[in-house]
Amino acid sequence: MPADRPDTVTPSPERSAAGTAVAVAVAHPNIALIKYWGKRDERLVLPWTDSLSMTLDIFPTTTSVRLAAGDGDDTVTLDGAPAEGEALRRVRAFLALVRDRSGIRRRAVVESANTAPTGAGLASSASGFAALALAAAGAYGLDLDATALSRLARRGSGSAARSVFGGFAVWHAGTATGTDESSYAAPVPVGEGLDPALVVAVVDAGPKAVSSRAAMRRTVDTSPLYRSWAASSRTDLVDLRAALARGDLEAVGEIAERNAFGMHAAMLAARPAVRYLSPATFTVLDGVLRLRREGTAAYATMDAGPNVKVLCRRADAGRVAAAVREAAAGARVHIAGPGPGARLLDEDR
Ligand code: 2P0
C-alpha cells in the first residue's frame, strides 16, 4: 500500500449495535529516527516534540475486536494469555474512549497477537495500539479517516500514532492545549534513491525494568538535559526531513544517531538515572563504528531498551547483519525494510 493512501474505516454501526461485528486489523511497529520522549499532557498523550519514524515490514501485530452481549468488563487476550495489570487497564481505558465516541455500550472481546518480543523496546505498543485502534473503530462503527485514526491510536500509546502509516511518518506534537486536534501523524515523502533497511539486533528480549511511560516522565521532571535535547530535536527534525527528501542516507543516519544518543544522555542525567543501554548495546555500537570505518554507511538508534537498530542501505543489510552478529555473539538479528500502514483485514466476519 502506498504510504500516501492509507486505509480508511467505514464499518457498519447497525451490525455493531446488534453485537455481531468483528473487526480484525494488522499493524507493524515503527522505529523513530527522531524520538518521542516526554509528554506535555499525560491524559491526552500530547508530546513535547515532533517525532519521525520508519514503519517496519517485520513483527506485525494482529488484533481482533468482537462486541459481546452486555456491558460488563472487556475480555483481553494478549499472545494467547489473559491480559492483566497495567496492560489490561490500558486496553480497557482505550476501549472506554472508543465506546464514548460510538455511543455503543457493549463490552468487547479483544485478541491480540504480537510477533515481536513484547517489552523489549521493539515498539509492540505502537503496532498493538495502532491495530487495536483500527479494529475497535471498525467494531464500534466509528467512521475515521487516517488522520483521525492516528489521533485515536495516540491515546493508547503515543508511538502508535505513527504506525497508522506505512513508510516514513512524522507525528506532529500539535500546538493546542486541552485539545488534541493538531497532534497526529502524517506520511513523509522520501527521495527515490534512499532504499533504507534497519538491521534490528536483539541483545535482550526480556521485559524492561522501567516502562517507557514512567521513564519519560522521570526524564522530563528531573533531567537537566531534557530541555536541551528537546530543543536540538526540533532542529534535528528539520534537518532529517531535508535529508530524507534528497535521499541522503548518510545524513539521515547521522541525524538519527545523534538524536538517539541525546535522548539517552537526557535519560542518564535523570534523577535517578534511567539506563536502558547495556554492555551488549555498546558491543553492537562498536561493530557499527567498525563498519563505518570500513566504508559502510551504518548508523545506530536505540529506544527504551538495550537493543540496537542499525540504519543502512538495503544493499548493505546482509553485510551489516553479519557484522552485528559477529560483534555481539548471541544477538538475534532481523532485517527490516519500510513496511505498510495499519490495515483492516476483515470487517464483519
Ligand atoms: C519513540 N519510544 O519515539 C520513543 C523512543 C521509546 C524511545 O515511543 O507512554 O510506548 O505509551 O505514549 O509510545 C515508547 O513510548 O509511550 C516510544 P506511551 P510509547 O519510538
Residues whose N, C-alpha, C, O or C-beta is under 5 A from the ligand:
A	BS01	2P0	A32 I34 K35 Y36 S51 S125 G156 S157 G158 S159 A160 S212 R213 D303 A304
